[in-house]
Amino acid sequence: MLSLHDRNTYILLVIKENMEKKRKILYIEDMKKCYENTCKAMGETFEIDWKNNYSDAFDAITRNIGEYSAAVFDVNLDYNPNLPDNEQTAEGLNLIRMFKREAERQEINIPIICASGNGKLYEKLSLEAGANKFLWKKEFWEKGKGVLEDLIKKV
């Protein structure tokens, strides 16, 4: 039988080990440059699982949702710079809804951030879809690491 001191030491070691583990983030974004910027911004803190299209994102959500500590969604997958914002695809909103439903079905709480370049149009819609936080992409690259850490701690 472990003494109280040994048991407390063991508990502290387990907590420290869990804190030092890389946390896995599902990152859904169609633009490679945005993915690269996110990797730079996150540093070594998070393992980024990048999905750049709806089909791969759908598979990750339905097959592996329990692996993730958090998820970051772009709203406009397949962004077309020749179209105005109100004519862009909003597949990311559907994926946020799907992610939220699947997490609730499995009774797990995983924070969701929506990072978009089209804030005026999509901020309210992404929060209504189930995102915990909306950030402009540039803001996400500047503050996202801290925001993710805070949201994960609250879970």
Legacy VTK file of the C-alpha trace (Angstrom):
# vtk DataFile Version 3.0
C-alpha trace
ASCII
DATASET POLYDATA
POINTS 155 float
0.000 0.000 0.000
1.302 3.460 -0.915
1.824 6.024 1.776
-0.018 9.324 1.537
3.229 11.022 0.474
3.893 8.426 -2.246
0.307 8.636 -3.487
0.472 12.459 -3.677
3.810 12.261 -5.505
2.307 9.798 -7.988
-0.721 12.046 -8.595
1.528 15.063 -9.200
3.641 13.080 -11.681
0.536 12.005 -13.611
-0.744 15.588 -13.712
2.661 16.851 -14.886
2.848 14.150 -17.571
-0.627 15.030 -18.861
0.220 18.743 -18.943
3.386 18.067 -20.928
1.641 15.932 -23.552
1.017 17.644 -26.834
-2.632 18.365 -27.237
-4.158 17.517 -30.590
-6.138 20.159 -32.439
-8.432 19.444 -35.372
-7.739 22.292 -37.798
-10.119 22.655 -40.732
-8.839 25.155 -43.281
-8.594 24.986 -47.069
-5.677 27.416 -47.523
-2.158 26.026 -47.073
-0.731 29.442 -46.165
-3.223 29.744 -43.285
-2.229 26.276 -42.094
1.456 27.266 -42.199
0.729 30.481 -40.273
-1.186 28.476 -37.674
1.676 26.012 -37.223
4.077 28.910 -36.651
1.701 30.574 -34.205
1.059 27.399 -32.201
4.719 26.384 -32.009
5.323 23.047 -30.319
2.385 23.410 -27.928
-0.188 21.619 -30.060
-0.209 18.803 -32.567
-2.173 20.142 -35.534
-4.294 17.662 -37.498
-4.995 19.635 -40.678
-7.956 18.810 -42.874
-8.273 20.970 -45.971
-11.610 19.822 -47.376
-15.112 18.917 -46.265
-14.761 15.175 -46.846
-11.589 14.770 -44.745
-13.048 16.982 -42.024
-16.235 14.895 -41.981
-14.182 11.688 -41.599
-12.111 13.152 -38.746
-15.236 14.282 -36.916
-17.123 11.015 -37.290
-14.195 8.661 -36.694
-11.728 10.411 -34.385
-13.461 13.181 -32.439
-12.305 11.819 -29.081
-8.639 12.358 -30.027
-8.945 16.138 -30.046
-8.477 18.661 -27.255
-10.041 21.415 -29.374
-11.120 22.214 -32.928
-10.541 25.251 -35.126
-12.771 25.816 -38.147
-12.597 28.102 -41.131
-16.065 28.997 -42.375
-15.298 29.341 -46.084
-13.824 26.102 -47.351
-13.058 26.426 -51.071
-12.843 30.213 -50.789
-13.186 31.997 -54.124
-11.554 35.462 -54.143
-13.688 36.434 -57.155
-16.935 36.167 -55.187
-18.295 38.611 -52.598
-18.451 37.389 -48.986
-22.200 36.758 -49.075
-21.731 34.334 -52.013
-18.918 32.260 -50.464
-19.497 28.704 -49.283
-20.194 28.340 -45.576
-19.380 24.628 -45.236
-17.461 25.340 -42.051
-20.726 26.233 -40.291
-22.174 22.824 -41.172
-19.008 21.157 -39.887
-19.189 23.122 -36.616
-22.778 21.934 -36.127
-21.796 18.363 -36.941
-18.788 18.496 -34.582
-20.921 19.884 -31.760
-23.608 17.212 -32.242
-21.057 14.390 -32.360
-19.267 15.633 -29.229
-22.602 15.865 -27.389
-23.585 12.395 -28.610
-20.339 11.000 -27.177
-20.764 13.139 -24.043
-17.431 14.917 -24.444
-16.784 18.627 -24.234
-14.351 19.900 -26.861
-13.926 23.658 -27.353
-14.476 25.065 -30.831
-12.940 28.198 -32.320
-14.006 29.684 -35.621
-11.169 31.583 -37.298
-12.254 33.464 -40.388
-11.319 36.376 -42.577
-15.022 37.229 -42.990
-15.906 38.262 -39.473
-18.762 40.671 -40.033
-20.815 38.101 -41.860
-19.912 34.934 -39.976
-19.169 35.801 -36.349
-22.783 35.536 -35.175
-23.513 32.530 -37.381
-20.480 30.573 -36.127
-21.395 31.196 -32.487
-24.982 30.139 -33.185
-23.653 26.977 -34.888
-21.802 25.998 -31.714
-18.398 27.691 -31.711
-17.198 28.835 -28.290
-15.190 31.702 -29.733
-14.814 33.624 -32.985
-11.504 35.197 -33.992
-10.352 36.910 -37.148
-7.591 34.803 -38.713
-4.895 37.379 -37.989
-6.163 37.633 -34.414
-6.111 33.825 -34.163
-2.464 33.738 -35.240
-1.626 36.399 -32.645
-3.745 35.188 -29.691
-5.060 31.751 -30.639
-2.535 29.748 -28.652
-3.552 31.438 -25.405
-7.249 31.312 -26.269
-7.008 27.580 -26.993
-5.143 26.938 -23.754
-7.764 28.882 -21.782
-10.689 27.086 -23.431
-9.106 23.671 -22.884
-8.488 24.433 -19.201
-12.187 25.244 -18.759
-13.293 21.851 -20.090
LINES 1 156
155 0 1 2 3 4 5 6 7 8 9 10 11 12 13 14 15 16 17 18 19 20 21 22 23 24 25 26 27 28 29 30 31 32 33 34 35 36 37 38 39 40 41 42 43 44 45 46 47 48 49 50 51 52 53 54 55 56 57 58 59 60 61 62 63 64 65 66 67 68 69 70 71 72 73 74 75 76 77 78 79 80 81 82 83 84 85 86 87 88 89 90 91 92 93 94 95 96 97 98 99 100 101 102 103 104 105 106 107 108 109 110 111 112 113 114 115 116 117 118 119 120 121 122 123 124 125 126 127 128 129 130 131 132 133 134 135 136 137 138 139 140 141 142 143 144 145 146 147 148 149 150 151 152 153 154
